[in-house]
Amino acid sequence: MGHDKTRSSVSVGDVNWDDPRLNDLLKKADGWNIDHRNPVSPQDVQIRIACGWNASSASKPARLIAEVDGTMVLATNFPLPHGEEVQVNSQTGGMARTRLGIVVQEREGHRAGDRGQGLFVNWLRVRSA
């Protein structure tokens, strides 16, 4: 079954843009924000490239901004090399945790706040928990 989005034979009725009920609704919806990141607060972590051409013993700061379905999403001030293994060290409740992940996607942040801070968003497929 195809869906022809160019078809305009469907009418939704006339819209009175001066209707106060419509204006009230639009004012309520004006502050809505669709955010695909976890509602969990970002966590400061230390990362290092563990294997590959860019391997290093130096750790760098990052923020773990989401973790879903075996994928960690990190915000960094630099792009992580695609395909490299990254060690992610975190502290939760006084307990140290180390995980390894492979960089599967990386890009500059698109949001105004991300761009203003020069952030990159990096997706890592978790190898070990």
Secondary structure, DSSP 4 states (H G I P E B T S, - for coil): ----TT----------TT-HHHHHHHHHHHT-----S-SSPPEEEEEEEEESTT--S--EEEEEEEEETTEEEEEESSPPPTT-EEEEEEEETTEEEEEEEEEEEEEE--SHHHHHHT-EEEEEEEEE-
